[in-house]
Amino acid sequence: MDQRGRATIELEHAFGAHNYNPLRIVADEGEGIFIWDTEGKCYIDLAGAYSAESHGYCHPRIVEAATQQLRKLGTTGRNIYTSPLGAFLKRACELTGQDRALPMNTGAEANETALKVARKWGYTVKGIPGDAEIIACEGNFHGRTIALVGLSSHEPYRCGFGPFPPGLVIIPYGDASALDRAITENTVAFLVEPIQGEGGIIIPPSGYLRECAAICKFHNVLFIADEVQTGLGRTGKLLACDHEGVKPDGLSLGKALGGGPLAVSLFLAKKEVMDVLTPGDHGSTFGGNPLAAAVGLEALNVMMDEHFIENSAVLGKYFLELLRGLKSPIIRDVRGRGLFIGVEICEEINARTICEELLKYGIIGNGVHEHVIRFSPPLIITRKWIDESFRRIARAFSRWSEWK
Ligand SMILES: *Cc1c(COP(=O)(O)O)cnc(C)c1O
């Protein structure tokens, strides 16, 4: 690494909080699926910012939409109307089949919104007799706020951050009967990832989402899908819920919704649910600002115009098959849907070690928890670059016995 790269890392380490442990590469420029470091070395980014970079770095249409909007009007408050917002919300509702959308910035905020709306819906529409309960699943990741880590079962996310709000219930993931048993007269919502991303690319049994949605409907409980990571083509459908024909009562989107450079999120819901909100009871200074709305709208349009969904389905299947053909003694499982793939390795080797090895071959991967490597490349990737990525991954894995 060159002097500039080392100095950058030292500076960040000296003045930044140490809540991340990044791979030792300093990204300086990006275009499409590629990242260049301070020395000009090129990498293929198969991590894609945990799915936030579906459009690829510096997508020309995203850059254009952002610059045009920046020249016209940046952030104003929601105390006045701004021109790009309505069109953005309409497009998002039409694509997802929801009635209303509430703009926030981060995925965590979209999920906080979901919890607030669900609770208020419980008190004002469902008419629950006691304090609202919300059910989520073991292994989930919904964000980092106090309430959302209160829903988590992963000790590092929770440890030292309590006490957490009451009314949060955790059940095993992938077991619909556990949901049925956990529902009480005070249950207002079931919040679930259709595929657990941070949990290690965990795909529930087929039919799970459909069964859970039916159970929720039967008990008049909101089925809320957290598709912050799985949404917008990542799994080869617009929404991962579409694989089972499930239409959620509420839906969180984020990550790729910002087209790469911005934090743009939405909580979407049916009218009967969203209309429990009235002026003054929820909001965000930056949520739905003109820049975010213009970029969010363009992100959705680019996703449709450039066939991200189909590309993810076709190349995801192809990449998955290639990776499954990697007959390495250290690989325990290869799973995924669309360009959302997890390679689980044996317990003796840490995912971090593999990501460091992959880096030597010009591949950026991402370790989730201890033993899964996540590949969620930009959805603009082509077959040629899947082939090249695979060749490099295969070469790296063939030398596992030399890893320390
Ligand atoms: C990343 C993620 C979030 C949190 O999004 P932030 O923008 O980091 O707040 C929430 N839910 C899921 C499923 C995610 O993958």
The ligand as an ORCA input file, in Angstrom:
! r2SCAN-3c Opt
* xyz 0 1
  C     -28.932     -2.826      5.956
  C     -30.227     -3.260      6.487
  C     -30.978     -2.439      7.337
  C     -30.455     -1.144      7.896
  O     -30.211     -0.188      6.922
  P     -29.335      1.103      7.327
  O     -29.439      1.964      6.091
  O     -27.953      0.638      7.591
  O     -29.976      1.706      8.506
  C     -32.221     -2.870      7.728
  N     -32.701     -4.052      7.320
  C     -32.022     -4.874      6.506
  C     -32.624     -6.162      6.075
  C     -30.748     -4.516      6.083
  O     -30.048     -5.344      5.315
*
